[in-house]
């Protein structure tokens, strides 16, 4: 894998898909862990009221204190809510159930689509922030929380389950990304699409993968995340699968995905 710590400045990736159960949160926490393992400084920002990314990184509700909710409504700074995960190089801005009502509250604010962007602005300037990657774990819907994440991000990483309706849901998300690019965030791009829950014994998985690659070509990562019981078990232990069982196929796939993302980012900066 490419050596970590080679990128200059911060890259913000929104991990998004409006469909639930596609491995979005699993991808956020395990990709974050894999990036940290190679020397990157990573912050996972949990924007989902369910808080699964926070729990999956071992942070119990009782220990969370203030959350992304307080940050979005202006009652706390980003630096005030960040918690260490116990994984070197990986921190978390935790979620809380208060986010469930945040959409109604945010509607009353000026710059309601830019609350997250404004809250993390200090990290853009390097003011007390030494992260090289920020992963925004979005809720499984195209609501104002997701719009805030897309408005703040440099690029979108889309986990896509290898199932029959995959392309239909992806089309809706891509239309939303295009609308955000035109109206809120002109620099927003698709970093890549990662195929998740791939079952090599199932011909449907292979067919979906082929269809997605035919439509989106190089936007689809070479790495696929296999359906793996160890990946499913890890969150119940409050651990990313790379800590739960780093030798399992799912953990190894996320290590390869991190390498591929770093390589894409390096190529992007060389060509820009």
ZIVEN-V253862 format. One record per pair of residues at least 12 apart in sequence whose ideal C-beta (glycine too) atoms are under 10 Angstrom apart, sorted by the first residue. I is the first residue (numbers start at 1). J is the second residue. If there is no record, write none. Layout:
((I | J) (I | J))
This chain:
((1 | 34) (1 | 35) (1 | 37) (1 | 38) (1 | 39) (1 | 255) (1 | 256) (1 | 258) (1 | 259) (1 | 260) (1 | 262) (1 | 263) (2 | 38) (2 | 39) (2 | 258) (2 | 259) (2 | 260) (2 | 261) (2 | 262) (2 | 263) (2 | 265) (2 | 266) (3 | 38) (3 | 39) (3 | 40) (3 | 262) (4 | 34) (4 | 35) (4 | 36) (4 | 37) (4 | 38) (4 | 39) (4 | 40) (4 | 41) (4 | 42) (4 | 89) (4 | 132) (4 | 133) (4 | 258) (4 | 262) (5 | 38) (5 | 39) (5 | 40) (5 | 41) (5 | 89) (5 | 132) (6 | 38) (6 | 39) (6 | 40) (6 | 132) (6 | 262) (6 | 265) (6 | 266) (6 | 269) (7 | 40) (7 | 41) (7 | 132) (7 | 133) (7 | 262) (7 | 265) (7 | 266) (7 | 268) (7 | 269) (8 | 132) (8 | 269) (9 | 123) (9 | 124) (9 | 125) (9 | 126) (9 | 131) (9 | 132) (9 | 154) (9 | 269) (10 | 41) (10 | 43) (10 | 120) (10 | 123) (10 | 124) (10 | 125) (10 | 126) (10 | 129) (10 | 130) (10 | 131) (10 | 132) (10 | 133) (10 | 134) (10 | 154) (11 | 40) (11 | 131) (11 | 132) (11 | 133) (11 | 134) (11 | 135) (11 | 153) (11 | 154) (11 | 155) (11 | 191) (11 | 261) (11 | 262) (11 | 265) (11 | 268) (11 | 269) (12 | 43) (12 | 45) (12 | 116) (12 | 117) (12 | 120) (12 | 123) (12 | 124) (12 | 131) (12 | 133) (12 | 134) (12 | 135) (12 | 136) (12 | 149) (12 | 152) (12 | 153) (12 | 154) (12 | 155) (13 | 28) (13 | 31) (13 | 32) (13 | 35) (13 | 133) (13 | 134) (13 | 135) (13 | 136) (13 | 149) (13 | 153) (13 | 154) (13 | 155) (13 | 156) (13 | 157) (13 | 191) (13 | 192) (13 | 261) (13 | 265) (14 | 28) (14 | 45) (14 | 47) (14 | 116) (14 | 134) (14 | 135) (14 | 136) (14 | 137) (14 | 138) (14 | 146) (14 | 148) (14 | 149) (14 | 150) (14 | 151) (14 | 152) (14 | 153) (14 | 154) (14 | 155) (14 | 156) (14 | 157) (14 | 158) (14 | 177) (14 | 180) (14 | 188) (14 | 191) (15 | 27) (15 | 28) (15 | 29) (15 | 31) (15 | 32) (15 | 44) (15 | 45) (15 | 47) (15 | 48) (15 | 53) (15 | 135) (15 | 136) (15 | 137) (15 | 138) (15 | 149) (15 | 153) (15 | 156) (15 | 157) (15 | 158) (15 | 159) (15 | 191) (15 | 194) (16 | 28) (16 | 47) (16 | 136) (16 | 137) (16 | 138) (16 | 139) (16 | 140) (16 | 142) (16 | 146) (16 | 149) (16 | 150) (16 | 153) (16 | 156) (16 | 157) (16 | 158) (16 | 159) (16 | 173) (16 | 176) (16 | 177) (17 | 138) (17 | 140) (17 | 141) (17 | 142) (17 | 146) (17 | 156) (17 | 157) (17 | 158) (17 | 159) (17 | 160) (17 | 161) (17 | 166) (17 | 169) (17 | 170) (17 | 172) (17 | 173) (17 | 193) (17 | 196) (18 | 138) (18 | 139) (18 | 140) (18 | 141) (18 | 142) (18 | 143) (18 | 146) (18 | 169) (18 | 170) (18 | 172) (18 | 173) (18 | 176) (19 | 140) (19 | 141) (19 | 159) (19 | 160) (19 | 161) (19 | 163) (19 | 165) (19 | 166) (19 | 168) (19 | 169) (19 | 170) (19 | 172) (19 | 173) (20 | 48) (20 | 50) (20 | 139) (20 | 140) (20 | 141) (20 | 161) (21 | 140) (21 | 161) (21 | 163) (21 | 196) (21 | 197) (22 | 140) (22 | 158) (22 | 159) (22 | 160) (22 | 161) (22 | 162) (22 | 163) (22 | 166) (22 | 169) (22 | 170) (22 | 194) (22 | 195) (22 | 196) (22 | 197) (23 | 159) (23 | 160) (23 | 161) (23 | 194) (23 | 195) (23 | 196) (23 | 197) (23 | 225) (23 | 227) (23 | 231) (23 | 232) (23 | 250) (24 | 48) (24 | 52) (24 | 53) (24 | 137) (24 | 138) (24 | 139) (24 | 140) (24 | 157) (24 | 158) (24 | 159) (24 | 160) (24 | 161) (24 | 194) (24 | 196) (25 | 44) (25 | 46) (25 | 48) (25 | 50) (25 | 51) (25 | 52) (25 | 53) (25 | 54) (25 | 55) (25 | 56) (25 | 137) (25 | 138) (25 | 139) (25 | 140) (25 | 159) (25 | 235) (26 | 52) (26 | 53) (26 | 56) (26 | 137) (26 | 159) (26 | 196) (26 | 197) (26 | 225) (26 | 231) (26 | 232) (26 | 234) (26 | 235) (26 | 240) (26 | 241) (26 | 250) (26 | 254) (27 | 53) (27 | 135) (27 | 137) (27 | 157) (27 | 158) (27 | 159) (27 | 194) (27 | 196) (27 | 225) (27 | 231) (27 | 254) (27 | 257) (28 | 42) (28 | 44) (28 | 45) (28 | 46) (28 | 47) (28 | 48) (28 | 52) (28 | 53) (28 | 56) (28 | 57) (28 | 92) (28 | 135) (28 | 136) (28 | 137) (28 | 138) (28 | 157) (28 | 159) (28 | 240) (29 | 44) (29 | 46) (29 | 52) (29 | 53) (29 | 54) (29 | 55) (29 | 56) (29 | 57) (29 | 58) (29 | 85) (29 | 87) (29 | 90) (29 | 92) (29 | 135) (29 | 137) (29 | 234) (29 | 235) (29 | 239) (29 | 240) (29 | 241) (29 | 242) (29 | 254) (30 | 56) (30 | 225) (30 | 231) (30 | 234) (30 | 239) (30 | 240) (30 | 241) (30 | 242) (30 | 243) (30 | 244) (30 | 250) (30 | 251) (30 | 253) (30 | 254) (30 | 255) (30 | 257) (30 | 258) (31 | 44) (31 | 133) (31 | 135) (31 | 157) (31 | 159) (31 | 194) (31 | 225) (31 | 240) (31 | 242) (31 | 254) (31 | 255) (31 | 257) (31 | 258) (31 | 261) (32 | 44) (32 | 53) (32 | 57) (32 | 85) (32 | 87) (32 | 89) (32 | 90) (32 | 91) (32 | 92) (32 | 133) (32 | 134) (32 | 135) (32 | 137) (32 | 240) (32 | 242) (32 | 254) (32 | 258) (33 | 56) (33 | 57) (33 | 85) (33 | 87) (33 | 89) (33 | 90) (33 | 239) (33 | 240) (33 | 241) (33 | 242) (33 | 243) (33 | 246) (33 | 251) (33 | 254) (33 | 255) (33 | 258) (34 | 90) (34 | 240) (34 | 241) (34 | 242) (34 | 246) (34 | 251) (34 | 252) (34 | 253) (34 | 254) (34 | 255) (34 | 256) (34 | 257) (34 | 258) (34 | 259) (34 | 261) (34 | 262) (35 | 89) (35 | 90) (35 | 132) (35 | 133) (35 | 135) (35 | 254) (35 | 255) (35 | 257) (35 | 258) (35 | 259) (35 | 261) (35 | 262) (36 | 85) (36 | 87) (36 | 88) (36 | 89) (36 | 90) (36 | 91) (36 | 132) (36 | 133) (36 | 240) (36 | 242) (36 | 258) (37 | 87) (37 | 88) (37 | 89) (37 | 90) (37 | 240) (37 | 242) (37 | 243) (37 | 246) (37 | 254) (37 | 255) (37 | 258) (38 | 89) (38 | 255) (38 | 258) (38 | 259) (38 | 262) (39 | 88) (39 | 89) (39 | 132) (39 | 262) (40 | 89) (40 | 90) (40 | 131) (40 | 132) (40 | 133) (40 | 258) (40 | 261) (40 | 262) (40 | 265) (41 | 88) (41 | 89) (41 | 90) (41 | 91) (41 | 129) (41 | 130) (41 | 131) (41 | 132) (41 | 133) (41 | 134) (42 | 85) (42 | 87) (42 | 89) (42 | 90) (42 | 91) (42 | 92) (42 | 131) (42 | 132) (42 | 133) (42 | 134) (42 | 135) (42 | 258) (43 | 78) (43 | 82) (43 | 85) (43 | 89) (43 | 90) (43 | 91) (43 | 92) (43 | 93) (43 | 120) (43 | 123) (43 | 129) (43 | 130) (43 | 131) (43 | 132) (43 | 133) (43 | 134) (43 | 135) (43 | 136) (44 | 56) (44 | 57) (44 | 82) (44 | 85) (44 | 90) (44 | 91) (44 | 92) (44 | 93) (44 | 94) (44 | 133) (44 | 134) (44 | 135) (44 | 136) (44 | 137) (45 | 68) (45 | 71) (45 | 78) (45 | 81) (45 | 82) (45 | 91) (45 | 92) (45 | 93) (45 | 94) (45 | 95) (45 | 116) (45 | 119) (45 | 120) (45 | 134) (45 | 135) (45 | 136) (45 | 137) (45 | 138) (45 | 149) (45 | 152) (46 | 59) (46 | 64) (46 | 67) (46 | 68) (46 | 92) (46 | 93) (46 | 94) (46 | 95) (46 | 96) (46 | 99) (46 | 135) (46 | 136) (46 | 137) (46 | 138) (46 | 139) (47 | 68) (47 | 69) (47 | 72) (47 | 93) (47 | 95) (47 | 99) (47 | 102) (47 | 116) (47 | 136) (47 | 137) (47 | 138) (47 | 139) (47 | 143) (47 | 145) (47 | 146) (47 | 148) (47 | 149) (47 | 152) (48 | 68) (48 | 95) (48 | 99) (48 | 136) (48 | 137) (48 | 138) (48 | 139) (48 | 140) (48 | 141) (48 | 145) (48 | 146) (48 | 149) (49 | 67) (49 | 68) (49 | 69) (49 | 95) (49 | 96) (49 | 97) (49 | 98) (49 | 99) (49 | 100) (49 | 101) (49 | 102) (49 | 103) (49 | 139) (49 | 145) (50 | 95) (50 | 97) (50 | 99) (50 | 100) (50 | 137) (50 | 139) (50 | 140) (51 | 64) (51 | 67) (51 | 68) (51 | 94) (51 | 95) (51 | 96) (51 | 97) (51 | 99) (51 | 137) (52 | 95) (52 | 137) (52 | 235) (53 | 92) (53 | 93) (53 | 94) (53 | 95) (53 | 135) (53 | 136) (53 | 137) (53 | 138) (53 | 235) (54 | 67) (54 | 68) (54 | 83) (54 | 85) (54 | 92) (54 | 93) (54 | 94) (54 | 95) (54 | 96) (54 | 137) (54 | 238) (55 | 94) (55 | 95) (55 | 235) (55 | 236) (55 | 238) (56 | 85) (56 | 92) (56 | 137) (56 | 234) (56 | 235) (56 | 236) (56 | 237) (56 | 238) (56 | 239) (56 | 240) (56 | 241) (57 | 83) (57 | 84) (57 | 85) (57 | 86) (57 | 87) (57 | 90) (57 | 91) (57 | 92) (57 | 94) (57 | 235) (57 | 238) (57 | 239) (57 | 240) (57 | 243) (58 | 83) (58 | 85) (58 | 86) (58 | 87) (58 | 92) (58 | 235) (58 | 237) (58 | 238) (58 | 239) (58 | 240) (58 | 243) (59 | 83) (59 | 84) (59 | 85) (59 | 86) (59 | 92) (59 | 94) (59 | 95) (59 | 238) (60 | 94) (60 | 238) (61 | 94) (61 | 95) (61 | 96) (61 | 97) (63 | 83) (63 | 94) (64 | 81) (64 | 83) (64 | 92) (64 | 94) (64 | 95) (64 | 96) (65 | 80) (65 | 81) (65 | 83) (65 | 94) (65 | 96) (66 | 80) (66 | 81) (66 | 82) (66 | 83) (66 | 93) (66 | 94) (66 | 96) (66 | 98) (67 | 81) (67 | 83) (67 | 93) (67 | 94) (67 | 95) (67 | 96) (67 | 97) (67 | 98) (67 | 99) (68 | 81) (68 | 92) (68 | 93) (68 | 94) (68 | 95) (68 | 96) (68 | 98) (68 | 99) (68 | 102) (68 | 115) (68 | 116) (68 | 119) (68 | 136) (68 | 137) (68 | 145) (68 | 148) (69 | 81) (69 | 94) (69 | 95) (69 | 96) (69 | 97) (69 | 98) (69 | 99) (69 | 100) (69 | 101) (69 | 102) (69 | 105) (69 | 145) (70 | 96) (70 | 98) (70 | 102) (70 | 119) (71 | 93) (71 | 115) (71 | 116) (71 | 118) (71 | 119) (71 | 120) (72 | 98) (72 | 99) (72 | 102) (72 | 103) (72 | 105) (72 | 106) (72 | 109) (72 | 112) (72 | 115) (72 | 116) (72 | 118) (72 | 119) (72 | 144) (72 | 145) (72 | 148) (73 | 98) (73 | 101) (73 | 102) (73 | 105) (73 | 106) (73 | 108) (73 | 109) (73 | 115) (73 | 119) (74 | 109) (74 | 115) (74 | 118) (74 | 119) (76 | 93) (76 | 119) (77 | 119) (77 | 120) (77 | 122) (77 | 128) (78 | 93) (78 | 116) (78 | 119) (78 | 120) (78 | 121) (78 | 122) (78 | 123) (78 | 128) (78 | 129) (78 | 134) (79 | 93) (79 | 122) (79 | 123) (79 | 127) (79 | 128) (79 | 129) (80 | 93) (81 | 93) (81 | 94) (81 | 95) (81 | 96) (81 | 119) (82 | 94) (82 | 129) (82 | 131) (85 | 238) (85 | 239) (85 | 240) (86 | 238) (86 | 239) (86 | 243) (87 | 239) (87 | 240) (87 | 242) (87 | 243) (89 | 131) (89 | 132) (89 | 133) (90 | 131) (90 | 133) (90 | 135) (90 | 240) (91 | 131) (91 | 134) (92 | 135) (92 | 137) (93 | 119) (93 | 120) (93 | 134) (93 | 136) (93 | 137) (95 | 137) (95 | 139) (95 | 145) (99 | 139) (99 | 145) (100 | 139) (100 | 145) (102 | 115) (102 | 143) (102 | 144) (102 | 145) (102 | 148) (103 | 139) (103 | 141) (103 | 143) (103 | 144) (103 | 145) (103 | 146) (103 | 147) (103 | 148) (104 | 144) (105 | 144) (106 | 143) (106 | 144) (106 | 145) (106 | 147) (106 | 148) (107 | 144) (111 | 148) (111 | 151) (112 | 144) (112 | 147) (112 | 148) (112 | 151) (113 | 144) (113 | 147) (113 | 148) (113 | 150) (113 | 151) (113 | 152) (113 | 180) (113 | 183) (113 | 184) (113 | 185) (114 | 147) (114 | 148) (114 | 151) (114 | 152) (114 | 184) (114 | 185) (115 | 144) (115 | 145) (115 | 147) (115 | 148) (115 | 151) (115 | 152) (116 | 136) (116 | 145) (116 | 147) (116 | 148) (116 | 149) (116 | 150) (116 | 151) (116 | 152) (116 | 153) (117 | 148) (117 | 149) (117 | 150) (117 | 151) (117 | 152) (117 | 153) (117 | 184) (117 | 185) (118 | 148) (118 | 151) (118 | 152) (119 | 148) (119 | 152) (120 | 134) (120 | 136) (120 | 152) (121 | 152) (124 | 152) (132 | 262) (132 | 265) (133 | 258) (133 | 261) (133 | 262) (133 | 265) (134 | 152) (134 | 153) (134 | 154) (135 | 153) (135 | 157) (136 | 148) (136 | 149) (136 | 150) (136 | 152) (136 | 153) (136 | 156) (136 | 157) (137 | 149) (138 | 150) (138 | 153) (138 | 156) (142 | 172) (142 | 173) (142 | 175) (142 | 176) (142 | 179) (142 | 180) (146 | 173) (146 | 176) (146 | 180) (147 | 176) (147 | 179) (147 | 180) (147 | 183) (147 | 184) (147 | 185) (148 | 184) (149 | 180) (150 | 173) (150 | 176) (150 | 177) (150 | 179) (150 | 180) (150 | 181) (150 | 184) (150 | 185) (150 | 188) (151 | 180) (151 | 183) (151 | 184) (151 | 185) (151 | 188) (152 | 184) (152 | 185) (152 | 188) (153 | 177) (153 | 180) (153 | 185) (153 | 187) (153 | 188) (153 | 189) (153 | 191) (154 | 185) (154 | 187) (154 | 188) (154 | 189) (154 | 191) (154 | 265) (154 | 268) (155 | 177) (155 | 187) (155 | 188) (155 | 189) (155 | 190) (155 | 191) (155 | 192) (155 | 261) (155 | 264) (155 | 265) (155 | 268) (156 | 173) (156 | 174) (156 | 176) (156 | 177) (156 | 180) (156 | 181) (156 | 188) (156 | 189) (156 | 190) (156 | 191) (156 | 192) (156 | 193) (157 | 190) (157 | 191) (157 | 192) (157 | 193) (157 | 194) (157 | 221) (157 | 257) (157 | 261) (158 | 170) (158 | 173) (158 | 174) (158 | 177) (158 | 190) (158 | 191) (158 | 192) (158 | 193) (158 | 194) (158 | 195) (158 | 196) (158 | 216) (158 | 219) (158 | 220) (158 | 221) (159 | 193) (159 | 194) (159 | 195) (159 | 196) (159 | 197) (159 | 225) (160 | 173) (160 | 193) (160 | 194) (160 | 195) (160 | 196) (160 | 197) (160 | 208) (160 | 209) (160 | 212) (160 | 216) (160 | 220) (160 | 224) (160 | 225) (161 | 195) (161 | 196) (161 | 197) (161 | 198) (161 | 205) (161 | 208) (161 | 225) (161 | 227) (162 | 195) (162 | 196) (162 | 197) (162 | 198) (162 | 199) (162 | 202) (162 | 204) (162 | 205) (162 | 206) (162 | 207) (162 | 208) (162 | 209) (162 | 211) (162 | 212) (162 | 224) (162 | 225) (162 | 226) (162 | 227) (163 | 196) (163 | 197) (163 | 202) (163 | 204) (163 | 205) (163 | 208) (164 | 204) (164 | 207) (164 | 208) (165 | 208) (166 | 193) (166 | 195) (166 | 196) (166 | 204) (166 | 208) (166 | 209) (166 | 211) (166 | 212) (167 | 208) (167 | 211) (167 | 212) (167 | 215) (167 | 216) (170 | 193) (170 | 212) (170 | 215) (170 | 216) (171 | 215) (173 | 190) (173 | 193) (174 | 190) (174 | 193) (174 | 215) (174 | 216) (174 | 219) (177 | 189) (177 | 190) (178 | 190) (189 | 219) (189 | 268) (190 | 216) (190 | 219) (191 | 219) (191 | 221) (191 | 261) (191 | 264) (191 | 265) (191 | 268) (192 | 216) (192 | 218) (192 | 219) (192 | 220) (192 | 221) (192 | 222) (192 | 223) (192 | 257) (192 | 260) (192 | 261) (192 | 264) (193 | 212) (193 | 213) (193 | 215) (193 | 216) (193 | 219) (193 | 220) (193 | 221) (194 | 220) (194 | 221) (194 | 222) (194 | 223) (194 | 224) (194 | 225) (194 | 253) (194 | 254) (194 | 257) (194 | 260) (194 | 261) (195 | 208) (195 | 209) (195 | 212) (195 | 213) (195 | 220) (195 | 221) (195 | 222) (195 | 223) (195 | 224) (195 | 225) (195 | 226) (196 | 224) (196 | 225) (196 | 226) (196 | 227) (196 | 231) (196 | 250) (196 | 253) (197 | 224) (197 | 225) (197 | 226) (197 | 227) (197 | 228) (197 | 231) (197 | 232) (197 | 250) (198 | 223) (198 | 224) (198 | 225) (198 | 226) (198 | 227) (198 | 228) (198 | 253) (199 | 226) (199 | 227) (199 | 228) (200 | 224) (200 | 226) (200 | 227) (201 | 227) (202 | 227) (205 | 224) (205 | 226) (205 | 227) (209 | 224) (218 | 264) (221 | 256) (221 | 257) (221 | 260) (221 | 261) (221 | 264) (222 | 256) (222 | 257) (222 | 260) (223 | 252) (223 | 253) (223 | 254) (223 | 255) (223 | 256) (223 | 257) (223 | 258) (223 | 259) (223 | 260) (223 | 261) (224 | 253) (224 | 256) (224 | 257) (225 | 249) (225 | 250) (225 | 253) (225 | 254) (225 | 256) (225 | 257) (226 | 248) (226 | 249) (226 | 250) (226 | 252) (226 | 253) (227 | 249) (227 | 250) (228 | 241) (228 | 245) (228 | 248) (228 | 249) (228 | 250) (228 | 251) (228 | 252) (228 | 253) (229 | 245) (229 | 248) (229 | 250) (230 | 244) (230 | 245) (230 | 246) (230 | 247) (230 | 248) (230 | 249) (230 | 250) (230 | 251) (231 | 244) (231 | 245) (231 | 248) (231 | 249) (231 | 250) (231 | 251) (231 | 253) (231 | 254) (232 | 250) (233 | 245) (233 | 248) (233 | 250) (234 | 248) (234 | 250) (234 | 251) (240 | 254) (241 | 253) (241 | 254) (242 | 254) (242 | 255) (242 | 258))
